[in-house]
Amino acid sequence: MVSVSVIIATLKSRCEIEAIQVLDHHAFDDYEVIVCDESPVTAARNAGIKRATTDKLVFLDDDSRPQPGYLERARDVLETEAAYAGRTVHPFDDLFSRHFTNHYDWGDEPCYVKHFWGCNMGVHRTVFETVGGWDEQMGWGHEEKELAYRVIEEFDIRYDPDLVVEHPYADSITDYWRKQYKLEQKSPYYWSKRDIPLREQVLCTLCDASDPLNYVRRTPMATVTQAGGTIARAAGRIKGLLDGSQRPSRVPNRPPEIEVETDPKPELIQE
């Protein structure tokens, strides 16, 4: 049996997945890769958990590029920690690396944090057995934040700066705006799960949209990007607030427990 399970939710074929190509060139081979194409992404990740043959579960995006030594380090960290967040690096020296990716990096020293990102994170199976799986009603958009909120009620999330993954934050300014719009459509859902009243959700949306500081950055191009992102986020939140189907189900209060498949599908596993 291998020691680490890598779970990738994607609609791409295996030969197109950059993360697999990178891992294939690493010296470490004591792992399996489970590719799941269920929709939404949270359902795919839950399917991956069920099919995994190990308790050490690493989540990567299809375009994540783990640096050498990543899986060995992930294996060792999950020996003692319930969950980890790694250091994620936007791989280009551009507008986004200079102005928009500070939230990806908690510095050079290990510490405990309250969030992790789906492109570079690991969770021990015990955590899912305790807090439940990924919220399949939520899909993409704050799904890591929603899971992290449940995780830190019972466990710690360890930030390890040596767990480095290169992952592009955005391909262009318009791509950034589209992602901000799509992401913020899920904010009302996430807020509702946190029992934040609708009135407060509306006020937060209006305050963020009307705050001049949310429209400026240090350079003209960054300011244009930031201003468009603020407008896109406000539009996304309004769309989410108006969409009644985005309200979380109250039964059950958390996603169902994860059970292990004793006979994982071999075509989904690569050692």
Helices and strands as residue ranges (DSSP letters): E 4-9, G 14-16, H 18-24, E 31-36, H 41-51, E 56-60, E 65-66, H 70-80, E 83-89, H 95-99, G 102-104, E 111-113, E 120-124, H 125-131, H 143-151, E 157-166, H 173-184, H 187-193, H 198-210, G 212-215, H 220-242, G 244-246, G 266-268, E 269-270
